[in-house]
């Protein structure tokens, strides 16, 4: 494999020393790491201290009715070190809240660690409805402001719920 | 009388005109000017925009039809060509640009996406711009070839010539709309063909049966 990134065993050893044994997997030389949502900020902070200075992407997958899935949403943090060229994927799984007070699944924001997370987390909030606690400006990013749903959730109908019919209709009479 | 040319017989009660004078209605003249100097507003959002550029470029040369002056300010345009899909977030922009254009103005919905939403039958895409702004011509195709867009402009010119008035009464009712020239010509071809072609004859009688 010519373009395989450097191994991350040294980083994983420090993670294990601090957070205990976490679930890891390797696919084509790229390591991913699953962390409980309660610990996600501490782990990402630790990884930043270990040299992962670039947050490439924050994304999400909705595993609704997915075979073998235990929790519904799987957040994806893609990290890169610009000095060692190491790459690491961090997965954080969350569920819809069971209590009535909380409306959204919530994860701590990583904007204090990487400013790049600002728009990335806004996009995840917009399309999946996952709230990021501590985000400075959690508004919608791609959908119109007045939109109410989170359309990349699997239970959202493909053709929408009639959101596109709210606009005024201009006819020849008043144009 | 100056209009009386030497050598021509005058009929009592009839106005004589010199040879190089044409009588017409002011409406006809205004429409003739309008239809031959359409200034398109290119609202190109997708691959149809590439075909729109090709239509304006040297090979297909929209200047032959007087519509080559693409302007990027709606205040200088009278023909909006919506080329490509319009997402719902873009629709307020589209409507605003349409409202900024001066009357008289026309709109061509170019391609499957602008006309119907095309393959993008999703929450994010407008399923046909005619739901939200008036449209005069629809061009099918994904994307349509420049010839198709040129045909739409020719048809639109027919529409402007025959239906346009200075007061804009042509927009009162759809009954005033004429049949597209291409369809009329196709019917005439079919009639011509039917004289010697039995297949075309059958098609023609079947068409007559349907109507």
Interface residues (C-beta under 8 A of the other chain):
Chain A: X143 X144 X149 X151 X156 X157 X158 X159 X160 X161 X163 X164 X167 X168 X169 X170 X171 X172 X175
Chain B: X88 X89 X91 X92 X95 X98 X99 X105 X121 X122 X123 X124 X125 X126 X127 X131 X132 X133 X134 X171
